Amino acid sequence: MTKEDLQIESLILVALAKNFNSQGTYLIGELKQQTKQNFNIAMNATHNFVAGIEKNLQPEEVKFLEELVGTMDDALSDMRKELHKPKEEVCQNTDSMKSVIFVKEKDDK
């Protein structure tokens, strides 16, 4: 792996960690005992990991990371909207997706 590839993969990991912390806010106050303790440890460790990496980033890396996190946030938001739709609507979307996959497989043969 080249140094540039490693930088990109590292920034993807940091972006995922930032998204993990952001997504984790939905569970605050919802967990009990040991699970809550493990969750809090994971959230704090992730926050410290991100902070440690971010302080050493170059300005262009910070910009790339911000764009990457924004893109991931948008994708998660779209996924969340899709998952919260009524079951009938989700099933219709799933059926249409299966149709697309089936047609693609037929075309590939």
KOLMAR-344660 format. One record per residue: residue number from 1; residue in one letter; x, y, z of N, C-alpha, C in turn. Coordinates in Angstrom, 2 decimals, decimal comma. Example, Ala and Ser with C-alpha at 12.3 -4.5 7.8 and 13.67 -1.06 7.14 Angstrom:
<bafis>
  num  residuo      n.X      n.Y      n.Z     ca.X     ca.Y     ca.Z      c.X      c.Y      c.Z
    1        A    13,19    -5,69     7,80    12,30    -4,50     7,80    13,20    -3,30     7,80
    2        S    12,85    -2,25     7,08    13,67    -1,06     7,14    12,90     0,03     7,87
</bafis>
This chain:
<bafis>
  num  residuo      n.X      n.Y      n.Z     ca.X     ca.Y     ca.Z      c.X      c.Y      c.Z
    1        M     0,85    -1,17     0,00     0,00     0,00     0,00     0,90     1,24     0,00
    2        T     0,57     2,18    -0,87     1,38     3,40    -0,94     1,06     4,31     0,24
    3        K     1,90     5,29     0,46     1,69     6,23     1,55     0,38     6,99     1,34
    4        E     0,08     7,36     0,10    -1,16     8,07    -0,21    -2,38     7,18     0,07
    5        D    -2,30     5,91    -0,32    -3,40     4,97    -0,05    -3,62     4,83     1,45
    6        L    -2,52     4,73     2,19    -2,62     4,61     3,65    -3,27     5,84     4,26
    7        Q    -2,92     7,03     3,77    -3,53     8,27     4,25    -5,04     8,25     4,01
    8        I    -5,45     7,86     2,81    -6,87     7,81     2,47    -7,59     6,82     3,36
    9        E    -7,03     5,63     3,52    -7,67     4,62     4,36    -7,75     5,08     5,81
   10        S    -6,72     5,77     6,29    -6,72     6,30     7,66    -7,82     7,35     7,83
   11        L    -7,97     8,23     6,84    -9,00     9,25     6,92   -10,40     8,64     6,85
   12        I   -10,55     7,57     6,08   -11,84     6,87     6,05   -12,15     6,31     7,43
   13        L   -11,16     5,72     8,08   -11,35     5,18     9,42   -11,73     6,28    10,41
   14        V   -11,06     7,42    10,33   -11,38     8,54    11,22   -12,80     9,04    10,95
   15        A   -13,18     9,11     9,67   -14,54     9,54     9,33   -15,57     8,56     9,88
   16        L   -15,29     7,27     9,78   -16,20     6,26    10,35   -16,31     6,43    11,86
   17        A   -15,19     6,71    12,51   -15,20     6,92    13,97   -16,04     8,14    14,32
   18        K   -15,90     9,21    13,54   -16,70    10,40    13,79   -18,19    10,10    13,61
   19        N   -18,51     9,32    12,58   -19,90     8,93    12,35   -20,40     8,01    13,47
   20        F   -19,54     7,14    13,97   -19,90     6,27    15,09   -20,30     7,13    16,29
   21        N   -19,49     8,14    16,61   -19,80     9,02    17,74   -21,10     9,77    17,50
   22        S   -21,29    10,25    16,29   -22,51    10,97    15,96   -23,73    10,07    16,08
   23        Q   -23,65     8,88    15,51   -24,75     7,92    15,56   -25,01     7,47    16,99
   24        G   -23,96     7,37    17,77   -24,09     6,93    19,15   -24,95     7,83    20,01
   25        T   -25,08     9,09    19,62   -25,90    10,01    20,42   -27,36     9,57    20,46
   26        Y   -27,80     8,76    19,51   -29,18     8,26    19,52   -29,41     7,27    20,67
   27        L   -28,35     6,69    21,20   -28,49     5,68    22,25   -28,29     6,22    23,66
   28        I   -27,92     7,49    23,77   -27,69     8,06    25,09   -28,96     7,94    25,92
   29        G   -28,82     7,37    27,10   -29,94     7,19    28,01   -30,80     5,97    27,74
   30        E   -30,46     5,18    26,71   -31,27     4,02    26,34   -30,69     2,69    26,81
   31        L   -29,45     2,67    27,19   -28,79     1,41    27,53   -28,74     1,20    29,04
   32        K   -28,58    -0,04    29,44   -28,57    -0,40    30,85   -27,23    -1,01    31,25
   33        Q   -26,81    -0,75    32,46   -25,70    -1,33    33,18   -24,44    -1,59    32,36
   34        Q   -24,04    -2,86    32,20   -22,78    -3,20    31,55   -22,74    -2,73    30,11
   35        T   -23,84    -2,86    29,42   -23,90    -2,40    28,03   -23,66    -0,90    27,96
   36        K   -24,25    -0,15    28,88   -24,06     1,30    28,94   -22,60     1,63    29,22
   37        Q   -21,98     0,90    30,15   -20,58     1,14    30,48   -19,69     0,87    29,27
   38        N   -19,91    -0,24    28,59   -19,12    -0,57    27,40   -19,32     0,48    26,31
   39        F   -20,56     0,91    26,14   -20,87     1,94    25,15   -20,12     3,24    25,47
   40        N   -20,16     3,66    26,72   -19,47     4,89    27,12   -17,96     4,78    26,92
   41        I   -17,41     3,62    27,23   -15,97     3,40    27,00   -15,66     3,51    25,50
   42        A   -16,48     2,88    24,68   -16,27     2,93    23,23   -16,39     4,36    22,69
   43        M   -17,38     5,09    23,17   -17,57     6,47    22,71   -16,37     7,33    23,10
   44        N   -15,91     7,20    24,34   -14,76     7,99    24,80   -13,49     7,61    24,06
   45        A   -13,27     6,33    23,87   -12,08     5,87    23,15   -12,10     6,37    21,70
   46        T   -13,24     6,31    21,08   -13,37     6,78    19,69   -13,12     8,29    19,62
   47        H   -13,69     9,03    20,56   -13,48    10,48    20,60   -11,99    10,80    20,75
   48        N   -11,32    10,11    21,67    -9,88    10,34    21,89    -9,06     9,96    20,66
   49        F    -9,44     8,86    20,01    -8,75     8,44    18,78    -8,86     9,51    17,71
   50        V   -10,08    10,00    17,49   -10,30    11,03    16,46    -9,53    12,30    16,80
   51        A    -9,61    12,74    18,04    -8,92    13,96    18,45    -7,41    13,84    18,26
   52        G    -6,86    12,68    18,59    -5,43    12,45    18,43    -4,99    12,50    16,98
   53        I    -5,81    11,98    16,10    -5,48    11,99    14,67    -5,67    13,39    14,10
   54        E    -6,79    14,02    14,43    -7,12    15,33    13,85    -6,07    16,40    14,17
   55        K    -5,48    16,34    15,33    -4,51    17,38    15,69    -3,25    17,33    14,82
   56        N    -3,01    16,20    14,14    -1,82    16,06    13,31    -2,11    16,17    11,81
   57        L    -3,35    16,50    11,45    -3,70    16,56    10,03    -3,25    17,86     9,39
   58        Q    -2,91    17,76     8,12    -2,61    18,92     7,31    -3,93    19,57     6,88
   59        P    -3,92    20,86     6,53    -5,17    21,54     6,15    -5,95    20,84     5,03
   60        E    -5,24    20,30     4,03    -5,94    19,61     2,94    -6,57    18,30     3,42
   61        E    -5,95    17,67     4,41    -6,51    16,44     4,98    -7,75    16,76     5,82
   62        V    -7,72    17,88     6,52    -8,88    18,31     7,31   -10,06    18,55     6,38
   63        K    -9,81    19,22     5,26   -10,88    19,50     4,29   -11,43    18,19     3,72
   64        F   -10,55    17,28     3,34   -10,97    15,99     2,81   -11,80    15,23     3,84
   65        L   -11,36    15,25     5,10   -12,07    14,55     6,17   -13,46    15,15     6,37
   66        E   -13,56    16,48     6,37   -14,86    17,14     6,52   -15,81    16,73     5,40
   67        E   -15,30    16,70     4,16   -16,14    16,30     3,03   -16,55    14,83     3,14
   68        L   -15,63    14,00     3,57   -15,90    12,57     3,73   -16,95    12,33     4,81
   69        V   -16,81    13,00     5,93   -17,78    12,87     7,02   -19,15    13,36     6,55
   70        G   -19,17    14,47     5,83   -20,43    14,99     5,30   -21,11    14,02     4,36
   71        T   -20,33    13,40     3,49   -20,87    12,41     2,56   -21,43    11,20     3,31
   72        M   -20,69    10,74     4,32   -21,17     9,61     5,12   -22,43     9,98     5,91
   73        D   -22,45    11,21     6,45   -23,65    11,67     7,17   -24,87    11,66     6,25
   74        D   -24,68    12,15     5,02   -25,78    12,16     4,05   -26,25    10,76     3,74
   75        A   -25,31     9,84     3,54   -25,67     8,45     3,23   -26,42     7,82     4,41
   76        L   -25,95     8,06     5,63   -26,63     7,53     6,81   -28,02     8,13     6,97
   77        S   -28,15     9,41     6,67   -29,45    10,07     6,76   -30,43     9,46     5,75
   78        D   -29,96     9,24     4,52   -30,80     8,60     3,50   -31,19     7,19     3,91
   79        M   -30,24     6,45     4,47   -30,53     5,09     4,91   -31,54     5,10     6,06
   80        R   -31,36     6,04     6,98   -32,27     6,16     8,12   -33,70     6,45     7,63
   81        K   -33,83     7,37     6,69   -35,15     7,70     6,13   -35,78     6,47     5,50
   82        E   -34,98     5,72     4,77   -35,47     4,51     4,10   -35,93     3,47     5,12
   83        L   -35,16     3,29     6,17   -35,48     2,29     7,18   -36,70     2,67     8,02
   84        H   -36,98     3,95     8,13   -38,11     4,40     8,93   -39,41     4,52     8,13
   85        K   -39,36     4,19     6,84   -40,58     4,21     6,03   -41,50     3,07     6,47
   86        P   -42,81     3,22     6,21   -43,72     2,11     6,51   -43,27     0,84     5,79
   87        K   -43,51    -0,33     6,40   -43,02    -1,60     5,86   -43,46    -1,83     4,42
   88        E   -44,70    -1,47     4,06   -45,18    -1,70     2,70   -44,30    -0,96     1,69
   89        E   -43,95     0,27     2,02   -43,14     1,07     1,11   -41,73     0,50     1,00
   90        V   -41,17     0,05     2,11   -39,83    -0,54     2,10   -39,84    -1,82     1,27
   91        C   -40,90    -2,64     1,43   -41,00    -3,89     0,66   -41,07    -3,59    -0,83
   92        Q   -41,81    -2,56    -1,22   -41,90    -2,20    -2,64   -40,52    -1,81    -3,16
   93        N   -39,79    -1,02    -2,37   -38,45    -0,62    -2,79   -37,53    -1,83    -2,89
   94        T   -37,66    -2,76    -1,96   -36,84    -3,97    -1,98   -37,18    -4,81    -3,20
   95        D   -38,48    -4,96    -3,51   -38,89    -5,73    -4,68   -38,36    -5,10    -5,97
   96        S   -38,40    -3,77    -6,06   -37,89    -3,14    -7,27   -36,38    -3,32    -7,37
   97        M   -35,69    -3,33    -6,23   -34,25    -3,55    -6,22   -33,94    -4,97    -6,68
   98        K   -34,75    -5,95    -6,25   -34,55    -7,32    -6,69   -34,74    -7,42    -8,20
   99        S   -35,71    -6,68    -8,73   -35,94    -6,68   -10,17   -34,72    -6,16   -10,92
  100        V   -34,15    -5,09   -10,41   -32,97    -4,51   -11,04   -31,82    -5,51   -11,00
  101        I   -31,63    -6,17    -9,86   -30,55    -7,16    -9,73   -30,80    -8,33   -10,67
  102        F   -32,06    -8,81   -10,74   -32,38    -9,95   -11,60   -32,14    -9,60   -13,08
  103        V   -32,58    -8,42   -13,50   -32,35    -7,99   -14,89   -30,87    -7,88   -15,16
  104        K   -30,10    -7,34   -14,25   -28,66    -7,20   -14,41   -28,02    -8,58   -14,59
  105        E   -28,43    -9,54   -13,77   -27,85   -10,87   -13,87   -28,19   -11,51   -15,22
  106        K   -29,41   -11,32   -15,71   -29,79   -11,87   -17,01   -28,96   -11,22   -18,13
  107        D   -28,75    -9,91   -18,02   -27,98    -9,20   -19,05   -26,53    -9,62   -19,05
  108        D   -25,99   -10,00   -17,91   -24,59   -10,38   -17,80   -24,30   -11,73   -18,44
  109        K   -25,33   -12,57   -18,60   -25,11   -13,94   -19,12   -24,92   -13,94   -20,61
</bafis>
